[in-house]
Amino acid sequence: MTPTKSYKRVFISIIILLFICFVANISLGSVFIPWLDTLSSLVGGTVEKEAWRHIIIDYRLPKAITAIIVGSGLGVSGLLMQTLFRNPLAGPFVLGISSGASLGVALLILGSAFTGVAVSTFLISKWGLVIAASLGSILVLFAAMLVSIRVRDTMAILIIGLMFGSITAAIVSVLAYFAPADQLQRYIFWGFGSLGNLSWYDVLIFSVVVVLGMLLSILAIKPLNTLLLGENYARSLGLNIKTSRFLIIVATGLLAGSITAFTGPIAFIGLAVPHLTRQLFHTSDHKTLIPAVILLGSIIMLVCDSIAQLPSSEYTLPINAITSLIGAPVVIWLLVRKRKMLF
């Protein structure tokens, strides 16, 4: 995952920008904390108010780390899907993984109204929602893996993934129709996405799953570069298409599925970041693209979270709304400026 020498200065600049965005994100919020006190708190130094240290260490730091995990994970999973399907509109949730997570949560929150079964407080707690979303994602991922083994045509897998999403969306709509207002509101709030509800223990488990997905993505670098030449040419070079496709789908499932389970569905990051990275680096080599996407995805997610916090305000906007408001214009601007997507 080492970047080429020609991009060394660009990578150094991006890393510095990431550090600035990270510190700025921790400093901003309903309680303004000066940058120097923020840095001092991070390195274990003294701060003007001890309450500031508690706010930074127990709330803002886990949220900033979560933003980095989400931005990097969605960016990489989006890159994997765009390369696998050779489709600029493919994103991390194109296989229906997010829809599966939404279905799991909908069955938990809204299903009680449909079936008349009472749902315990534990089940609708944070971990109950995480487990339900994970099971939904795993179910759809398992179905996608079975399809990838039996179907030779990659585009057929894309279409089947979209059909999975349509089916789960239809089921959710039926559940929402019969759900009481309070349960429907809880489900809608989950769909807004949130980075600030994770403890250090949650972040640890979340990080382990995402790191595993990242490692699988790194193992897939050579197959990804070969797939850019086309499946027929890749076969002639000795690439096992089914095995490579299976590896890429599993990596995407771990990244997108865990992110949706822990933070809810986050829109547009996985679609916009890979395109922005290709335009910035002018390369299709995944040895460069994967580390670049990790860094740029982290920066964009930190910026979106900083905007969503409404600095010096007690209100927090839905992170999904902010990512869409930023991501959609970025893609439009790139299309208008470059006239085409780089692949």
N, C-alpha and C positions, 0 to 999 in steps of 0.2 A: 504494500500500500504506500510505497515511497514515491513521492511526486518526482517528475523529471526535473533536471537541473534548470531547464529554461523557464520553469514556472516557480522557481524557488522564491523569488521576490514577491510574486503574487500571493503565494501561500503565506509568507511571513506577514504581509500586509493584512490578509484576511484573519490570521490568528490574532494580530494586534486589535483589529476591529472587533473580533469576537470577545476579547477580554474587556474592551471598553463597553460593549453592549451588555455583558454579564454584570459588571459593576454598576452600570446605570440602571439595569433592571432591578437589582437589589436595593438601590438607593431610592427608587421611586415607589410611590404608594400613597395611601391615605395619611401616613405619617412620613414627612420628609426627613431623610437622614443624610447628612453631608457625606460627600465621597470619602473624605479622609477618615471619618468615623466608620464608614462601611468597610474600607480596606483594613483599618486597624482591627475591627471586629473579626474579619476573615482570617487574619494572621494571629489572632489571640492577644492583640494589644489592648490598650485602655480606650474606653469610649466615654464621651461626655455624660451619657445617661445609660445606666445599666439596662433599662427597658429596651433601648435600641438593640442591644446585643441579643436579647430574647427574641425580638421581632425578626432580626436578620437570620439567626441560627435556626430557629424553630419553624419559621414560616416562609420567609422570602428566599432563603438559600435552597431549601428543597424544591420550591416552585421554579426557581431559575434552572436548577439541574434538570427538573422534569421538562422544562421547555427545550433544553438542549437535546435531551433524549428523544422527545417527540419530533422536533425539527429534523434531526439527523436520521432518525428511523424512517419517517415518512418520505424524506428526500431519497434515501437509498432504495426503499421499496418501490417508489414511483419510477426511479431509474431502471430498476430490474424489469418492471412490467413494460415500460416503453421499449426497452431493448428486446425483450422476449417476443412481444407482439409486433415490433417495428411500427408502432402506432403512436403518434405524438399526443393523442388524447387519452392514452392509457394512464391510469393512476394506480396507487397502492390498493384501492378498493374495487378494482375492475373485476376481480374474481368473485365478488359478493361477500367478502370477508366482513366488511363493515355492516352489510345488511344482515349477516348471520348474527353478529354481536347485537345489533338492534333488535332482532327477533328474540334473542335470549332474554334481553332486558324487558322487552314488551311482554313476553310470556310471564315473566316474574311480576311485573308491576300491574299490567293491564289484564293478565289472564285470570286473576282472581274474580274480577267483575264478570267475566264471560262464563266461568265455571261455577261461580258461587262459593269457591273455597277461600277461606280466610288465610292471609299471608302473615307470617310471624314478623316481629320487628327485626329479628336477625336476618331473615331472608332479604328484606328490603334495605338492609344496612349497606355500607360502602363495599364490604367484602362480598356480600350477597350479590350485588350488582356486578362486581368484578368476575365472580364465578359464573354468573349467568351469561355475561357477555363473552367470556372465554369459551364456555361450552358451545355457544352459538357459532363463534368464529371457528372453533375446532371442527364442528360438524360440517360447515361449508368448505373448510380447507380440506377435510378428508374426502369430501365429494369431488373437489377440484383435482386432488391427487389421483383419485381413481380414474377420472376422465382423462388426465394427462397420460396415464399408462395405456389406456385403451384406444385413445384417439390420436391419429397421426398428424392431423391438420391443426396447426397452432391457432389459426383464426377460429376454428370450431370451438376450441377451448374458451376463447374470448367471448364468443356468442353465448355459450352455455353459462359462463360466469355472469353475463348480463341477465340471462334468464333466471338464474338463482336469485339475483337481486330483485327482479320483478316479482317472483313468487313470495319472497320474504316480505317485500313491501306491501303486497296485497294482504298477507296474513296480519301484518301490523295494523293496516287500515281497518280490518274487520274488528280486531281487538280494541282499537281506539274508539270505534263507533259505539261499542257497548260499555266503555269504561266510564266511571264517574269522573267528575271534573277534577277532583283532587289527585286521583291517580294519573289522569291524563296530563295534568300540569307537572307532576313529578317526572313522567317520561319525557316531556318536552324539555324540561330543564336539563335532564341527562343528555339529550340530543344537542344542547348548546355547546357542550364540551367544557372542561374545566381543568386547569393545571394546578390549582391550589388546594386540593383536598387530600394530598398524599403526605403521610408521615415519613420519617427516615426509613422505617422498616418497609413501608410500601415501595419507596424509591429503590431500596436495595433489591427487592424481588423483581421489580420492574426492570432495573438495569441488567440483571443477570439474563433475563429472557431476551432483551434487546441486543446485548453483547453477543449472545449465541447466534441470533439472526445476522448480526454484522459479520461474524466469523464465517458463516455459511456464504454470505455475499462475497467475501474476499476469496473464498475457495472457488467461487463461480466466475472470477474475473476472466480467466482464459476462455471458458465457454462463451461468456458474454461477448467478448471481442470477436470470437469466431462466428457467432450467430449474426453479427453485423454484415457478414459476407453473404448471408442467405442460407437457408437450411440445406439446400441441395449441395452447395459448395462446402458447407460445414461437414456434411456427411462424407464427402469425398476426401476431406482432411482427416477423417477418422474420428470425428466427434460423435459420441453417443447422444443423440438428440433427446431421447426419452429420459435418460439419466440426468442430463443437464437441465432439462425442463423441470423435472421433479425437484432437483436441488434448488432451482430458482423459485419455484412455487412455495416450497417449504420455508425458505428464507423470508420471502414476502409475507407468508402467513404468520410467522413468528413476530415479525416487525409490526405489520399492520394490525394483527389480531391483538397483541399485547397492548399496543398504544390505544386502540379503541376500548379495550376492556378497562384500562386504568384511567383514561382521561375522557372517554367518549369520542364520537366521530369528529375528527378535525379535517376540515375541507381545504382543498386547493394547494396545500403545501407540497404534497407529493406530486402534483401535476406541474406546478410552476417552477419549483427549485431545479429539477433536472434541466429544463429548457434554459433557465437563467445561467446555469453552470456551463452548459455547452456554448452559449453565446460569449461568455466571459473567457473561456479557455480555448475555444476554437479547436476542439479535439473530440474524438469519439472513443479514445482509449480509456477503458475503465480503470486502469491503474492510476490515472489522473482524476477521472470523474468521481470515483467513489469517495476518496478523501475530500475532494472539493465540495461535493454535495453534502457531506457530513458537516463541514464548516459553514457553508452558506445556509443550509437548512437550520442549523442552530442559531445563526445570526438573525435570520428572518423571523424565526419563532420567538426569539427574545424581544425583537422589536414589536411584533404583534402583541405579545403579552404586556409590554410596557405601555402600548397605546390602550389596550383593553383595561388597564388598571385605572385610567383617568387620573394621572398624577395629582396628588393633593386633594383627591376626592374619595369619599367613602363608597362610591359606586364602582362596580366592575362590569364592563360590557361582556357579552358572550364572545369567547375567543373564536368561535366558528364564524361569527359575523366579520370580525376583524381580518381573519385570514382570507376570507373570500373577497373582501373589499380591497385588500392589497394584492392578492394573488391573481385575480381576474385582470385588472389593468396591466399587470406585469406581462402576462401572456399576450394580451392584445398589443401592447407596445412593442414587444419583440417581433410579433408577426408583421406589424406595419413597418417597422424599421428594417428588418432583415428580409421581408417578403417570403421567407420560408423557414421551416424548422430544421436545425442541423441534426443529422443522424449519421 
